Amino acid sequence: MIVEPSRQVLRPSTGLLVTGIVGGIIEVTVLIAEIIGRSIDSFWRDEIPGDYLEFFETGFSISLSLVGLLVAAFIIYASLKMKDLNQWGLCVAASILAMIPCVSPCCIIGLPVGIWCLVVLMRPEVKDAFR
């Protein structure tokens, strides 16, 4: 029995969506904790630090969180496109991105979900069904 492509991509795309949402929640939490932690630290300090290392460290960690949010948004967008059988290349890119540790916001669930998505996306009938 052959299952239609829209049903084949339903569960993997939902897994990719969950990966993006969990990653986004983690990145927002890290971003808020970084901003609040630095604000409290600078409030209790009497003097301004002489070197700018702390300033760059804060900016770097906030920038990494913002990049993580962008990656999570991209994964969420691609999962919705995968569910609609649109933009095959974008879906493959998001599946690969979800598997990369330290790039994907949630690589613990992103690795198995990304592999699952790639296996389904590489099936000829699924690939042909994409617009």
C-alpha positions in Angstrom: 0.0 0.0 0.0 1.5 3.4 -1.1 0.9 6.3 1.3 0.3 9.6 -0.3 3.2 12.1 0.1 1.1 14.7 2.1 0.6 12.0 4.8 4.3 10.9 4.6 5.5 14.4 5.5 2.9 15.2 8.2 4.7 13.7 11.2 8.2 14.7 10.2 7.1 18.3 9.5 5.4 18.4 12.9 8.6 17.1 14.5 10.5 19.9 12.8 8.0 22.4 14.0 8.4 21.2 17.6 12.2 21.4 17.2 11.9 25.0 16.1 9.5 26.0 18.8 11.5 24.4 21.6 14.7 26.0 20.2 13.0 29.4 20.1 11.8 29.1 23.7 15.3 28.1 24.8 16.9 31.1 22.9 14.3 33.6 24.3 15.0 32.3 27.8 18.8 32.5 27.4 18.4 36.0 25.9 16.2 37.3 28.8 18.5 35.6 31.4 21.6 37.3 29.8 20.0 40.7 29.7 18.7 40.5 33.3 21.9 39.0 34.6 24.1 41.7 33.1 21.7 44.4 34.2 21.7 43.2 37.8 25.5 42.8 37.7 26.1 46.3 36.5 23.6 47.7 39.0 25.6 46.4 42.0 28.9 47.5 40.7 30.1 50.9 41.9 32.7 51.6 39.2 32.7 51.1 35.5 35.1 48.4 34.4 38.3 49.7 32.8 38.4 47.1 30.0 35.8 46.5 27.4 36.0 42.7 27.6 32.7 42.4 29.5 30.9 44.7 27.1 32.0 42.6 24.1 31.2 39.4 25.9 27.7 40.6 26.6 27.2 41.7 23.0 28.5 38.4 21.7 26.2 36.3 23.8 23.2 38.4 22.9 24.1 38.2 19.2 24.4 34.4 19.4 20.9 34.2 21.0 19.5 36.4 18.3 21.1 34.2 15.6 19.6 31.2 17.4 16.2 32.8 17.3 16.6 33.4 13.5 17.5 29.8 13.0 14.5 28.7 15.1 12.2 30.9 13.0 13.7 29.5 9.8 13.1 25.9 11.0 9.5 26.8 11.9 8.9 28.4 8.5 10.4 25.4 6.7 8.3 23.0 8.7 5.1 24.7 7.6 6.3 24.7 4.0 7.1 21.0 4.3 3.6 20.3 5.6 2.2 22.1 2.5 4.6 20.3 0.1 6.2 23.6 -0.9 9.9 24.5 -1.4 11.7 21.2 -1.2 15.2 22.7 -1.1 14.2 24.9 1.8 12.9 21.9 3.7 16.0 19.9 3.1 18.2 22.9 4.3 16.1 23.3 7.5 16.4 19.5 8.1 20.1 19.7 7.8 20.3 22.9 9.9 18.2 21.2 12.7 20.8 18.4 12.9 23.9 20.6 13.4 24.9 20.9 17.0 25.5 24.5 18.3 23.7 25.9 15.2 20.3 24.4 15.8 18.7 25.8 18.9 17.7 22.3 20.0 20.2 19.7 18.6 19.1 17.0 21.1 15.7 16.6 19.3 16.9 18.2 16.1 19.3 15.4 15.2 16.7 12.5 15.0 14.0 14.7 13.6 16.4 16.1 11.0 17.4 12.6 9.9 13.8 11.5 9.8 12.8 14.6 7.6 15.7 13.9 5.2 14.8 10.3 4.8 11.2 11.2 4.0 12.2 14.1 1.8 14.5 12.0 -0.3 11.8 9.5 -1.3 11.1 9.9 -5.0 7.3 10.1 -4.6 7.6 12.8 -1.9 10.2 14.8 -3.9 7.9 14.7 -7.0 4.9 15.9 -5.0 6.6 19.2 -4.0 5.6 22.3 -6.0 
